[in-house]
């Protein structure tokens, strides 16, 4: 049976097309956002602007705080790629694994809590860049799901040497090409379909490319989504 979820607005069961899908349709997503806005307006009228603003800060505080420290952790980890000694293979592999984790965590957070801003940022990219960006995150999800569980870090990453025969910087290490993963019989068909598509994205957009390029591209897009979300919030506050 295909994997199904319940829409957070209408409670209808649906087959998700995206990994973090919360609604059965764009109509339900838009309606949920509108209803949330209307509820917020009613709360403002009921409790007064001062109390309402306090409630808004408290209600979104955890979400904003989680996003803020996730982004900080992601940036700190990706920055460490350029500082860790390539000769210390264990630490180098560990930092790459942490970078994969944090990038995909921030991506999932933005998709869940800022879907409109995420889609707007993605839609604003040229078609080729949109495809590469979407594929890069698909490939990173494949790495996240399998690195350390079904395959070692060294199975994914190929260290390189520089022109002098020494260890090249970690950012110049290459993602290895990998065969399609074995699918457990217990995994639902939709989950298998997602994992196959992630592997295809990995092969097309990560394999053969430098690790540094992958993280620069993904971090730049996540920063764009965050800026888009903040700009939207500023416009809503002024309006």
C-alpha positions as CSV (number, residue, x, y, z in Angstrom):
1,X,0.0,0.0,0.0
2,X,1.2,3.5,-0.7
3,X,2.0,5.7,2.2
4,X,-0.7,8.1,3.2
5,X,-1.1,11.0,5.7
6,X,-3.9,13.1,7.0
7,X,-4.2,16.7,5.8
8,X,-3.6,19.1,8.7
9,X,-6.6,21.2,7.6
10,X,-9.3,18.9,6.2
11,X,-8.1,15.6,7.8
12,X,-8.5,13.9,4.4
13,X,-6.0,11.1,3.7
14,X,-3.6,11.8,0.9
15,X,-0.6,10.4,-0.8
16,X,2.3,12.9,-0.1
17,X,4.2,14.1,-3.2
18,X,6.9,15.7,-1.0
19,X,8.8,14.3,1.9
20,X,7.5,17.0,4.4
21,X,4.0,17.5,2.9
22,X,1.4,18.6,5.4
23,X,-1.6,19.3,3.2
24,X,-3.5,17.4,0.6
25,X,-3.6,20.3,-1.8
26,X,-2.4,23.8,-2.4
27,X,-6.0,24.9,-1.7
28,X,-5.9,23.4,1.8
29,X,-2.5,25.0,2.5
30,X,-3.6,28.4,1.4
31,X,-6.9,28.0,3.4
32,X,-4.9,26.9,6.5
33,X,-2.6,30.0,6.2
34,X,-5.6,32.3,5.8
35,X,-7.5,30.7,8.7
36,X,-4.4,31.0,10.9
37,X,-4.2,34.7,10.0
38,X,-7.9,35.3,10.7
39,X,-7.5,33.6,14.1
40,X,-4.5,35.8,14.9
41,X,-6.6,38.9,14.0
42,X,-9.4,37.8,16.3
43,X,-7.0,37.1,19.1
44,X,-5.6,40.6,18.6
45,X,-9.1,42.1,18.9
46,X,-9.9,40.0,22.0
47,X,-6.8,40.4,24.1
48,X,-5.6,43.8,22.9
49,X,-2.6,44.5,20.8
50,X,-0.1,44.4,23.6
51,X,-1.1,41.0,24.9
52,X,-1.6,39.7,21.4
53,X,2.0,40.7,20.4
54,X,3.3,39.0,23.5
55,X,1.3,35.8,22.6
56,X,2.6,35.9,19.0
57,X,6.2,36.2,20.3
58,X,5.7,33.3,22.7
59,X,3.8,31.2,20.1
60,X,6.5,31.6,17.4
61,X,9.4,31.9,19.8
62,X,10.2,28.2,19.9
63,X,10.0,27.9,16.2
64,X,12.1,31.0,15.5
65,X,14.6,30.0,18.2
66,X,14.9,26.5,16.8
67,X,15.4,27.9,13.3
68,X,18.0,30.4,14.5
69,X,20.2,28.0,16.3
70,X,19.8,25.4,13.5
71,X,21.1,27.9,10.9
72,X,23.9,29.0,13.3
73,X,24.9,25.3,13.8
74,X,24.8,24.7,10.0
75,X,27.0,27.7,9.2
76,X,29.5,26.8,12.0
77,X,29.7,23.2,10.7
78,X,30.1,24.1,7.0
79,X,32.7,26.7,8.0
80,X,34.7,24.0,9.8
81,X,35.1,22.1,6.5
82,X,37.8,24.6,5.6
83,X,39.6,24.4,8.9
84,X,39.8,20.7,9.7
85,X,43.1,19.1,8.7
86,X,42.6,16.7,5.8
87,X,45.2,14.4,7.2
88,X,42.8,13.6,10.1
89,X,40.5,11.5,8.1
90,X,38.2,10.5,11.0
91,X,37.5,14.1,12.0
92,X,37.2,15.2,8.3
93,X,34.6,12.5,7.7
94,X,32.8,13.4,10.9
95,X,32.6,17.1,10.0
96,X,31.2,16.3,6.5
97,X,28.6,14.0,8.2
98,X,27.6,16.9,10.6
99,X,27.3,19.3,7.7
100,X,25.0,16.9,5.8
101,X,22.9,16.6,9.0
102,X,22.5,20.3,9.7
103,X,21.9,21.3,6.1
104,X,19.1,18.8,5.7
105,X,17.7,19.7,9.2
106,X,17.5,23.4,8.3
107,X,16.0,22.5,4.9
108,X,13.3,20.4,6.5
109,X,12.5,23.1,9.0
110,X,12.1,25.8,6.3
111,X,9.9,23.4,4.2
112,X,7.7,22.7,7.1
113,X,7.3,26.1,8.7
114,X,7.9,28.5,5.8
115,X,6.5,26.6,2.7
116,X,5.3,29.6,0.8
117,X,8.6,31.5,1.3
118,X,10.6,28.3,0.4
119,X,8.6,27.8,-2.8
120,X,8.9,31.5,-3.7
121,X,12.7,31.4,-3.3
122,X,12.9,28.3,-5.4
123,X,10.6,29.7,-8.1
124,X,12.7,32.9,-8.3
125,X,15.7,30.9,-9.5
126,X,16.5,30.3,-13.2
127,X,15.1,27.0,-14.3
128,X,18.5,25.3,-14.5
129,X,19.5,26.6,-11.0
130,X,16.1,25.5,-9.6
131,X,16.7,22.0,-10.9
132,X,20.2,21.8,-9.5
133,X,19.2,23.2,-6.1
134,X,16.3,20.8,-5.8
135,X,18.5,17.9,-6.9
136,X,21.2,18.8,-4.5
137,X,18.9,18.6,-1.5
138,X,17.5,15.3,-2.8
139,X,21.0,14.0,-3.0
140,X,21.9,15.2,0.5
141,X,18.8,13.5,1.9
142,X,20.1,10.3,0.4
143,X,23.4,10.8,2.1
144,X,21.7,11.6,5.5
145,X,19.5,8.5,5.4
146,X,22.4,6.1,4.6
147,X,25.7,7.5,5.9
148,X,26.6,5.8,9.1
149,X,23.7,3.4,8.9
150,X,24.0,1.5,5.7
151,X,27.3,2.7,4.4
152,X,30.5,4.2,5.9
153,X,31.5,7.8,5.4
154,X,34.4,6.6,3.2
155,X,31.9,4.9,0.9
156,X,30.5,8.3,0.0
157,X,33.6,10.5,0.0
158,X,36.8,10.2,-2.0
159,X,39.7,12.1,-0.5
160,X,42.0,13.8,-3.0
161,X,45.6,14.8,-3.2
162,X,47.0,18.2,-4.2
163,X,49.6,18.9,-6.9
164,X,52.4,18.3,-4.5
165,X,51.1,14.8,-3.6
166,X,49.7,15.9,-0.2
167,X,46.1,15.9,1.1
168,X,43.9,18.3,-0.7
169,X,41.5,20.5,1.4
170,X,38.3,18.7,2.5
171,X,36.2,21.0,0.4
172,X,37.9,19.5,-2.7
173,X,37.1,16.0,-1.8
174,X,34.7,14.3,-4.2
175,X,31.4,12.5,-3.7
176,X,31.7,8.9,-4.9
177,X,29.4,7.3,-7.4
178,X,27.2,4.7,-5.7
179,X,25.0,1.8,-6.9
180,X,21.2,1.9,-6.2
181,X,20.4,1.0,-2.6
182,X,18.8,-2.3,-1.5
183,X,15.3,-1.7,-0.4
184,X,13.9,-3.6,2.7
185,X,10.7,-5.4,2.1
186,X,9.2,-3.6,5.1
187,X,9.6,-0.2,3.6
188,X,6.3,1.1,2.0
189,X,6.3,1.7,-1.7
190,X,6.2,5.5,-1.4
191,X,9.2,5.4,0.8
192,X,11.0,3.2,-1.7
193,X,10.1,5.6,-4.5
194,X,11.5,8.5,-2.5
195,X,14.7,6.7,-1.7
196,X,15.2,5.8,-5.4
197,X,14.6,9.4,-6.4
198,X,17.1,10.6,-3.8
199,X,19.7,8.1,-5.1
200,X,19.1,9.4,-8.6
201,X,19.5,13.0,-7.4
202,X,22.7,12.0,-5.6
203,X,24.1,10.4,-8.7
204,X,23.3,13.4,-10.9
205,X,24.0,16.3,-8.7
206,X,26.6,15.1,-6.1
207,X,28.6,12.2,-7.4
208,X,31.8,13.4,-9.1
209,X,31.4,16.9,-7.6
210,X,33.5,18.5,-4.8
211,X,32.0,18.4,-1.3
212,X,32.6,22.2,-0.9
213,X,30.5,23.1,-4.0
214,X,27.6,21.1,-2.6
215,X,27.6,22.8,0.7
216,X,28.2,26.3,-0.7
217,X,25.2,25.8,-3.0
218,X,22.8,24.4,-0.4
219,X,23.8,26.9,2.3
220,X,23.4,29.8,-0.1
221,X,19.8,28.7,-1.0
222,X,18.8,28.3,2.6
223,X,20.1,31.8,3.4
224,X,17.9,33.0,0.5
225,X,14.8,31.3,2.0
226,X,15.6,32.9,5.4
227,X,15.9,36.3,3.8
228,X,12.7,35.8,1.9
229,X,10.9,34.8,5.1
230,X,12.2,37.8,7.0
231,X,11.2,40.2,4.2
232,X,7.7,38.7,4.1
233,X,7.4,39.1,7.9
234,X,8.5,42.7,7.6
235,X,6.0,43.5,4.9
236,X,3.2,41.8,7.0
237,X,4.2,43.9,10.0
238,X,4.2,47.1,8.1
239,X,0.9,46.3,6.5
